[in-house]
């Protein structure tokens, strides 16, 4: 079968032909229909992600596919079931083995492409805003990188939870995508003073930050008292240093959030969240946005699109 693999951190990932995998105890073998890409894939390809495997390995953290084989001791999901699963790696291939316990059946009204790009982005925003930040109806949510894979879902989920949403993104086209997802106010980060613009709107009660760098500093300056800042990631490449005096004086809470970490210490939090999100999707409360779909042969192009920040919402590869 074909797979898009990292053979060395010193070379670019490439399409290779490898043996079809055999599921081990507790695993299912999937015929992969679609793989959702994440910013973490870019980091993993360079050995810079916190959970990077040892090369060689296949990129692709989340997939949708059909169960075509069981490992020892596995009886469910049944052969022929279409499932979505976060496996951490292995998704950008024609087939892959994944933990059966983490697989979730995909509703008939959800396409494979949508399911493959649903778990990490929506799961991150839902668990971060609900479980960690305790976002309340009527509060103001500031979303940085609001047209990106996770930022856009934060806009949508924030609105679903009853917040007033301020979206920050680069340029009119990306802001239009955020507005379509429900943003109440739009700030163009290429031209506006983020801190001044947010303060003019009454300040932020919760900040959702997958960007870091200067955007984090501006958001911190625009926080209301007792605000909560969710540290989601550092797409800017700049990990900000947090001035403790400011968070002390304004009673601000800084909240670290790593969605994948829950697999190790509280997987039920992830599965319960996904159940809620699947229900919201079936009721029409969520409308996932996929900007680009690539065949496996163009996987490198898909990653480059993300690296250049030209995509909006999710990018999906279909083996």
N, C-alpha and C positions, 0 to 999 in steps of 0.2 A: 504494500500500500504506500501511498505518498503521505509525507508529513513535512511540516515546516519547522525545521529544527535549529537550535543553537548548538553548534559543534564546538565552538570556542568563543570566549568573550572578546577575543581579538579580531574576529571575523564576523561578517554580517550573517544573520540567519539565512538558511537556504532550503529549497525543496529537495528532499532526499527520498529514496525508496528504502523502506524498512520492512521487516517481517510483520505480519499481522499479529497483534498482541493476543495473549491468552489471559482471560480473567482469573485472578487468584481468589482465595477465600474472601468472601464479603464483597466481591466486585461483580459488576455487570459489564458486558462488552456492548458498546454502542456503535451503530452505524451513524456517523455524525452528519447531521443535516446542516447545521450552522454553528458558528463560533463567534461570540461577541468579544470585541477587542477592548482592552482597557489600557490606561496610561501605564499601569504596572507592567504590561508586556514590554513596553519600551525600556523600562528600567531593568527588567529581568534579562533582556537580550544583552545587556552590558554588565550583568552581574551586580547591579546596584540595588536590587529589591531585597527586602528583609527576609523573604522566603524563597530565594533563588535556589533551584536545584543545581546539582553538579552536572556539567555537560557530559555527554550529549542529552538534550531533552527537547520535547516538542512544546512550542509556545501555545498559548490559548487557555485562559483560566475558566471560562464558562461556556457551556455547550447546550445544544438541544439535539437529541438524536433518538433513534429507535433501538430498543433492547433486542439484541440478536444472540446473546449468549449469557450464561450464568456461571459464576465461579462456584467452587465447592461450598455447600451449605446455603446457597442463595436460591430462593424460590420466587421472590418479588423484588421489583416489578416484573410482571409476566413478560415473556417473549412477545414482541410486537407492540409493546407499550411505548408511546412517545413521551420522553421525559426531558426535564431540564436539570442540570447539575453543575455545581461549582466544584471543579476538581483541582484548581490551582495551576494545572499545566495539562498538556495533552490534547487540547481542543482543536488545534489547527492541523487536522489530519483526517483521513477518510474513516478511520475507526479509532476507538480508544477505550480503555478500561477505567472505570470510575467506581467509587464506593456506592453500593446499592442503597445504603441507609440515607445517603444525601440526595438521592434522585427523587424528583417530584413530578407526578404526571402533569402533562400540559393540557389545558382545556382545549376543546375542539375549536373554540373561537379565537385562539391565539396562534399566529403563524410561528413556524420554527425560527424564523429570523428574529421575530419579536421576543420569543422565549429565550433565545440565546443571549440577547442583550439586555435582559430584564433583571436578572438576579442581583448582580453586583451594584449597578447604578441605582435601581430603585431600593434594593435592600440597604445599601449604604445610607441613602437619604432618610428612609423611613426609620431605621433603627437609631440613627444619629439624632434626628429631630424629635422622635417620640421618646425613646428610652433614655437617651443621654441628656439632651437639652431640655426636655419637658416643654416643648413649644406649646403655648396656650392660645386659644382663639383670641383675636384682637391684638396680639403682639405684632411687632414689626420684625420681619425676617429679612436680613441682608444676605444675598447670595452672590458670591464672587465667582467668576468663571461661569456665568449663568447659562451659557449656551453649550457648554461641554457635556460630556457623557454623564457625569454625576450632577453637575450644577443644574442642568435642565430638569432633572427629576426632583431636585430640591425645590425648585420653583413650583412645580406641579403638586408635590406632596405638601409643601407649605400652604398653598392655597386650599388644598383638600382638608387641612387641619385648622383652617379658619384664620390664618395670619394675613397681614398686609405684607406683600412681597416687593422688595426693591431688588432689581436685577442689574448686575454689573457685567458687561461684556464688551468685546472689542468690535466696534463698527456697527453700522445701521443694520446690516443683514443679520448678524447674530442677535442683536437686540430684538429684531422682528420675530425671531424664533422664540426668544424668551417671553415676549408679549403674547404670542400664540399659546404658550403653555400656561398663561394666567398671571404674569407679572403685572403688578399695579403701577410701578414706577420703573423707569429705565435710565441707566447711567452709562454713557460711553466712556470706557476707561482710556481710550486713546486721546480724548480731548478734555474731559471733565476733571475737576478736583473732587475725587471720590469723597473725601472727608467732609468737605464743605457741602457737597450735594446731599449727602445722607443726613447731615445735621439740619439742613434746611427742610428736610422732610420729617423732622422730629426725632432723628436718631434711631439706632438699632437696638432691639432687645435680644435678638439672637443673630449671630453671624455664622454663616456656613462658608468655610474657606478651603477649597481644594487647590488654591493658587500659591499662597505664601508671599514672600518678598515684600515689595512696597505696598501691594494691595492689602496685606495683613496690617501693616502699620497704619494705613489710612482708615481701615475699618475699626481698628482699636481706638483711634481718635474720635470716631463717630459713635461709640457705644454709649448707651444710656447706663445709669447706675443699675447694678445687679444684672447686667447683660451677661450672656453666655456666648463664648466663642468656640465653635467647633473646628478643631484642627483636623482636616480631612486629608490633605496632601500638599505637595509643593511643586505644582506643574511649572512654576516659574523657574525652578531650579535653585531657588534661594530659600533656605530654611531660616525664618526670622528669629531673632533673639528677642525675648519678651521682657519688656521693662517692668519689673515687679512693683515699682512704686506706683505706676498707673493702675494696675489691677488692684492694688491695695486701696488706693484713695477712692476708686469708683466701685469697689466691691464687685469686680468683674471675675467671672469664673472661666478659666481656660480648660477646655475639655478635649482630650485626645480621643481619636476614634479610628479604629482599624477593623473594618468589617470582617476580614478573613480571620482575624484573631479569635473570633467567637467559635470557630470550628474546634479549637483546642479546649476551651474552657466552658462554653455554653452553647452548643450547637442548636439546642431547642429554641434559643432566642432567634436564630436565623430562620429556622423552619416555621416558627409561629409568625414571624414577620412576613415571610413569603406567602403564607396562607392568606394573611390579611390583604396583601398586595394583589394576589391573584383574584380575590373576591372583588376588590375595588376595580380591577381591570374588567372583570366580567360584567360589572354594573355600569361600565362606561365612565368611571371617575378618572381613569388614567388613560392617556393616549400616547403611547411610546413613540418617540421620534427617531427614525433611522435615516441618517443622511446619505450613507453609501453602503453598497453591498458589492463585495469582490469575490471572484472565484479563488480557489486555493492557489492557483498559479500566480496570482497577483497579490499574494499576501504581503510581500515586501512593499508594494505600492500602498496597501492599506495602512501599514505601520507608518509610512512616510507621511501620509495624509494627516494622521494623528500628530506626528512629530511637528509638522508645520502649522498645526492649529487651524487648519482649513476646514475641518469637519465640524458638524454640529450634532448634538445628540450622540447616537451610537454609530459605530462602524462595525460591519459584520462580514465575516468570511464564510463562504459556503463551499465546503469540500465536494 
